[in-house]
Amino acid sequence: MRIGEFARRAGVSTSKIRFYETRGLLPAAGRSANGYRSYDATDLRIVTFIDRARALGFSLADIGRFMSRPAEARRAKHGLVAALEAKLAEVDEHMAVVQARRGEIVALLGELRSRPHA
């Protein structure tokens, strides 16, 4: 598929696709006889993975480490699992802080509602 269609399917801009290629995260696209970039389902999975990882808070450098050559796949998978576990612990910690704050707000609301009007 050409870059416009690929961008629509991936839900990203064409400039983001070119950026990912420049950074080496997305392999350089094949070219058709007329010079247009050509992408396939594998490229779509890569871009989807990159955007999903970015949405989860990973940097492009982190993502680059997760992208692997076939010979490095086992090590990259282990690194990704460890990074996701760390990210999950970070989210759990944040949720605990938010839950504690929520509890304090509920308690304060209860106190204020139970007081007679001045």
C-alpha positions in Angstrom: 0.0 0.0 0.0 1.2 3.6 -0.6 2.0 5.9 2.2 -1.3 7.8 2.3 -3.3 4.6 2.7 -0.8 3.2 5.1 -1.0 6.3 7.3 -4.8 6.1 7.4 -4.7 2.5 8.3 -2.1 3.0 11.0 -3.9 6.1 12.3 -0.8 8.3 12.0 0.5 11.1 9.7 2.7 10.5 6.7 5.3 12.6 8.4 5.3 10.4 11.4 5.9 7.3 9.2 8.9 9.1 7.5 10.1 10.1 11.0 10.0 6.5 12.2 11.9 5.4 9.0 14.5 8.1 9.6 15.0 7.0 13.2 15.4 3.4 12.1 12.3 2.2 13.9 10.5 1.3 10.7 12.5 -0.4 7.9 12.9 1.7 4.8 9.9 1.2 2.6 10.2 -0.7 -0.6 9.7 1.3 -3.7 7.4 0.6 -6.6 8.5 1.1 -10.2 7.2 4.7 -10.1 9.2 5.5 -7.0 6.3 5.5 -4.5 6.9 4.0 -1.1 5.2 0.6 -0.6 4.2 -0.8 2.8 2.7 -4.1 3.9 1.0 -5.7 6.9 4.3 -6.2 8.8 5.0 -2.5 8.5 1.5 -1.8 9.8 2.2 -4.0 12.9 5.4 -2.2 13.5 3.9 1.3 13.4 1.0 0.1 15.6 3.4 -1.3 18.1 5.5 1.9 18.1 2.4 4.1 18.7 1.0 1.8 21.4 4.4 1.8 23.2 4.6 5.6 23.0 1.1 5.9 24.4 2.2 3.8 27.3 5.0 6.2 28.1 8.0 4.6 26.5 10.6 6.8 24.7 11.7 6.2 21.2 15.0 5.0 22.5 13.2 2.4 24.6 11.1 1.3 21.7 14.2 1.0 19.5 15.7 -1.4 22.1 12.5 -3.5 21.8 12.6 -3.7 18.1 14.8 -6.7 17.3 16.4 -8.7 14.6 15.3 -12.3 14.5 18.5 -13.5 16.2 17.8 -11.0 19.1 14.1 -11.7 19.5 14.4 -13.6 22.7 16.5 -11.0 24.4 14.3 -8.2 23.1 11.1 -10.0 24.3 12.7 -10.4 27.8 13.6 -6.7 27.8 10.1 -5.7 26.7 8.5 -7.9 29.4 10.7 -6.4 32.1 10.0 -2.8 30.9 6.2 -3.5 30.8 6.4 -4.9 34.4 8.2 -1.8 35.5 5.7 0.4 33.8 2.8 -1.6 35.4 4.4 -1.1 38.8 4.6 2.6 38.1 1.0 2.8 37.1 -0.1 0.8 40.2 1.9 3.2 42.4 0.2 6.2 40.7 -3.2 4.5 41.2 -2.5 4.0 44.9 -1.7 7.7 45.3 -4.9 8.7 43.4 -7.0 6.3 45.5 -5.5 7.7 48.7 -6.3 11.3 47.5 -9.8 10.2 46.6 -10.3 8.8 50.1 -9.2 12.1 51.6 -11.6 14.0 49.4 -14.5 11.7 50.4 -13.6 12.0 54.1 -13.5 15.8 53.8 -16.8 15.9 52.0 -18.3 13.7 54.7 -17.1 16.0 57.4 -18.4 19.1 55.7 -21.8 17.6 55.0 -22.2 16.4 58.5 -21.6 19.9 60.0 -24.6 22.0 60.7 -24.9 25.1 58.5 -23.3 28.2 60.0 
